[in-house]
Amino acid sequence: IDELLSEGVAGKRVFVRADLNVPLDGTTITDDGRIRAVVPTVKALADAGARVIVASHLGRPKGAPDPAFSLAPAAARLGELLGSEVAFAEDTVGTSAESTVAGLADGSVAVIENLRFNAGETSKDDAERAAFADKLAGLADVYVGDGFGAVHRGHASVFDLPKRLPHYAGYLIATEVGVLKKLTDDVQRPYVVALGGAKVSDKLAVIDQLLDKADRLLIGGGMAYTFLKAKGYEVGISLLQEDQIPVVQEYMERAEKNGVELVLPVDVLVSTEFPDLKTKAPAHPTTVAADAIPADQEGLDIGPETRKLYASKLADAATVFWNGPMGVFEHPDYAEGTKAVAQALVDAPGFTVVGGGDSAAAVRTLGFDEKAFGHISTGGGASLEYLEGKTLPGLAALED
Ligand code: 3PG
């Protein structure tokens, strides 16, 4: 983007593909991290006199307008953060977008409505995506990719559109890639990775890579129960992906062979029922050893001994990557495990990276100071796929 700025952008229509996919409670944004992350790029362009068109997806609407997924709240928040008025187009490539863009003065900003209100955005049909990308290209003179959270998607605005316009990477993408490179190219050791979240299947590819890279892997969250089961423990009614047990067993063997310490919970908090996340009514969990989960109970957080164990495994880390909460942190009775891991990152001497999605939201909603971490990625799936060594369509299109 510095190259673009030095060439001069005054009067040019610049399409910024951001990731404003923020969590919403109705129309209230519960974590605005992704909006804040794109402000430097938008501000630099506007300050240089560009006519900035910000576009993003939000949620997974079904290729047609759906008010529940409108970007209007995100546009309003962007205006607050920029301290200037942000116009909002009620469609993406229709008359509202056209007239909003035509009405943009130099140095001003507009947000167009959710890209996924158009079937062409996510279509697997190349021609359908191309047709939508052609329409988007008609709105702008230049493309800036800055939606790091979406670079793993081969969607029209991420992959097809940059091919149609002069294209540049924004500040956020440059920062994110710079940080993640540190974890793949020349990592400082000990390199400790904490992985949580509900599904082990989402993390298998990254674990596969990390078994050749990391020194220690700490496992928590819902995915831990498939590991515990693979170890031969009974897990009651905890989350379990039975079909993944053989893969997990193979990973456990490889970890041993490669000298990677694969650390599993030694105790967990259990209950007969999932907590009420709306009322947050007290859940009264009990603590049991990881090999003694009662048949009618489910594990919902790591226990106090595991918290201490994981903190000790992070205490000398030179590099940490953490993705996925350790328990149902949205409920106060099951937030301690996630808090303990976040605190251990804060206390770790080395460079710490929080990998997007739920863990990024967790550190903010649990009251941690973002500056206490080396980097909080805006990409959940994107940062994982980067670490898996995959080619990410949105980055490939910009490098092209
Ligand atoms: C994310 O939240 O990880 C990104 O915004 C991508 O969203 P998606 O998984 O719906 O494509």
Residues whose N, C-alpha, C, O or C-beta is under 5 A from the ligand:
A	BS01	3PG	D19 N21 G59 G149 A150 G380 G381
